[in-house]
């Protein structure tokens, strides 16, 4: 039995960076990459796309497990062709690792109906959060074995422990996102899978990382960079942040502003110290490795 994990190339951004984080951890466990490539597949005939899929799954054997990272960045047609070809092998299991709601992405080729149709073809799920699972379940997803990803990490050889700056960072899909109406100076860092090392180094200069939406990958990047966080109340990572004393929970930007003008090195130091205790868990991908092993155990025990 082999375990395969999908990784889409030519995609970049948050999707690419997040897939890299999971793929990198998976490879240390001996899981095999199943490489996809983003291209305008509408120009391929069905026969041509079938040929591509034959190449993609060439290492697949009966009884193997495939972890499909969703969204893949591909079209619904491409993803369904991939599932068709995986299903040609007897007793092969598909674990759909659902990292965000694809149909809610700007310019997505997916509708919610497309997503539900594809995901219902999987045998098991890993969800990025309970919130993501609840949304799909309310919209027609079939009940199947699942695991919730409690923490997203990011493997890196970088380990910075000295921080001199006092900036507020936020990770975003692009640096053009507008924070001009926010009463603080925020350093917007665009997600970029091709420059993840540079992102971590820049953030590790020092300060605090802002987590303001349901993107859990931000926590992994901030922890890898070694800086504490400010998290909006109600987000899935709130409990982890509070339990591990690695940051501050706030209600709105006004509270962020108060922190930015009143925080001192002495007041922030305890958070830095707490981050330092768990930083290597993130830089070594320990949380993701455990998640992937738990998923493998579950798929073999329950299916």
N, C-alpha and C positions, 0 to 999 in steps of 0.2 A: 504494500500500500504506500502510495506517495501522496503528499499534500501539495497542491498548487495554489498560487495566489496571483490574481490579475494585477497588472500595472499598465496603465495607459501612457504612451509616449506622445509627444507633440501636443500636450494639453496645458502644462504650466499652471500658474496660479495656485489657489488654495487646493483645488482637486488634486493636482499633481503633487504638491508638497505633502498633503495628507496621505496620499497613496504611497509616497516614498517612505514616510514614517512607518507605515504598517509593513510594507514590503521588506524594508531593511531589517526590522525585527524578525520577520518571518524567515528570512534567509539564514539567520543565525541558528534557527531551529531545524534547518535542513529542508524547509519548504521550498518548492521550486517556483520561480517566476513564470507566469503565463503572460507573455508580452502582447499587448494590444497597441494599435497605432491609430491616432485620430486623423481621419481624412474624410472628405465628402463622399460617403459611401453611396449616395444616390446615383453616382455615375457608374457604379458597378452593376452589372446584371446579377440576378440571383445566382447563376452558375459561377460567375467570377467571385462573388462573395463566398460561396461555398468553398471554392479553392483556397481562399485566404484562411477560412476557418480550419480547413484541414491542416494547414501549416501551423496555426496557432496552437492547436491541441495535439500536435504530433507526439508529444511526450506522455500523453494521457493513456492510462490503462484501466481495465475494469477494476472496480472496488476503490478507485482513488477518490480523494476529496478535493473539491475546488472551492476556494474562498473567493467570491466575486465581490470586488469593491465597487459599491454603488453610491453616488453616480460614477459611472466609468468615464463620462465625458463623451461617450459615443451616442449614436442615435438609437431609438428603440428598435429599429430594424436590425442594426448591427448586433445589439445585445441579445435579441431573441435568436438570431442566427447562431450566436455563440452557444446559447443554452441548448438549442437544437442539436448541435454537434456534440456537446458534452453528454447529452442524454443518450447518445448512440452507444455509450459504453455501459455495460451491465453493472448495476449496483453502485455506480458513481454517485456521490452525494455533492450537492451544491449548498454551501453556506453563503447567504447574502449578507455582506457586511454593509449595513445601511448607515452611511455617514452623514447624510443630510437629505432633505426632501428635494429631489432633483427638479420636480415640476414647479417649484417656487423660485428657482434660479432665473435670473434675467437672461432672456434669449434662449431658454432651454428648449430642446426639441421634444422634451417629454411633456405629456399631459398627466394629470393624476391617474386617469384611467390606464394610460400606458404603463405607469409605474406599478400599479396594483397588479395588472396582468402579468408583468415580468416577475415581480417579487413572489407572487403566488406559485411560481414554478420552482422556487427554491425549497430545500428540505428543512432548512433551519436558518435562524437569523442571529446576527450580532447587530444591536442597535447602538447608535452613538449616545442615546439618552432615552429615558422613559418618555419624554415629551415626543420624540420622533416616533416611537412605537405607538403611543396613544393616538397620534394623528392618523397613522396608517390603519390601525385597528378600527377606528371610527369610520374609515372610508373604504372598507371592504377587504382588508388583508385577512387571510385565513390564519387562525390560531395554529402555531407550530412551536416546537422548542426554540428557546431564544436565550441570549445572554445580553446584559447591558454593559456597555463600556463605561466604566466609572471614571477613568482617567486616560487622557490621550498624552503620550509622551513623544519625545523626538530624540533618536540616537544621534550622538555627535562625539567626536574626539575632543571638542573644545570644552574646557573646564575653567572658566574665569571666576576667580573668587575675590578679586579686588574691583570695586566699583566707585567711580569718582563723580559721575554726573547725577543730577537730580531732576531728570526729565519725566514726563508722562508720555508713555507710548501707547499706540493702539495699532493692532494688526488689521489690515483691511484688504479687500479684493484689489484695490488700486489706490494710488496716492491722490487720485482726483476726487475721492469721496470728501464731501463737504462737512467740515466741522467748524465753519466760521461762526455759527450761532451758539457755539459752546463757550462758556465764560472762562476758559482756560486755554493755554497754549499746549496743543497736543501734537506730538511728533508722529505723523501717520506713516506706517511702514507697510508697503504693499507686499502681500504674499507672493513669493516667487520660488518655485521648486528648484530653479537653476542657480539661485544665489542664497540658499538657506544658511550656509556658513556665514556669509556676509551679514545676513539679518541677525543671526545670533550674536555675532561680534559687535554689531552696532548697538543692539539693545543691552548687551552686557556692560556698556559704558557706565550704566547705573541709572537709577530712577525706579519707577513703578510701571507695571504693565496693566493696561485697562482692558477688562473683559466686559463687553457691553451687549453681546447677543449670544445666540445659542451655538456659536462656533467654539467647540471644546478644544480644538487644536491650539488655540492661543495660549492656553495654560501650559501646554507642553513646551512651547517655544520659550515662554518667559522663564519657566523653571530651568530649562537647559541653559539659558543665559544667566541664571543665578539671581534674578531680581524678584522681589515680592510683587503682589498684584492688588489691584482694586477691582472688585467684582460687583456687578449690579445685583441687587437682592432678587432672589427668585430663580436665578440661573442654576442649571444642574450642578455646576462645580462649586456652588456656594458652600455646601457642607464640607467638602474636602478642604477648601481654603480655610474655613473656620477651625475644623478639627486639627489641622496641621499648623495653624497659626502662621500662615505664609502670606497673609494679606488682610485687607479691610473690605467689609461689605458696606455698600452705600445704596441709597434710594435713587439719587439723581445726580446730575452734573454739578449742582450747587455744593453738594457734599464733597465731590471730587475737588472742586475749587478750594474749599476750606482746607482740605488735606494738602493741596499743592502750595498754599501760602503759609501754612502753620507747621508743616512737618519739618523736623530737624534730623540731623544724622543720628542723634541719640534716640529719638522717638521711633525711627525706622529700623535701627539696628536689630532689635529683637526679631523682626520679620526676616531680615537678611540671614540671621543666625538660623532660623527655622528652615528657610529655603536651603541653606547649605547642608543641613542634615539629610535632606531627601533629594538633593540635586542629582546625585549619581544614579538614583532609581530612574530618573528621566533620561539622562544622557546614555544610559545602558539599555534603554527600552524595556525595562523590567515589567512595567504594567502591561504593555502590548504583548510581550512574550507570554505572560501569564494568561492574558485574555485568549490568545490564539491556542494555547495548550488546553485551556478549559473548553474551548469550542470543539477541539478535536476529540477530547474525552466525551463530551456530551453527544456529538454526532455518532460516535461509535457505540456508546452505551444505550442511547435512546432510539436510534434509527436502524 
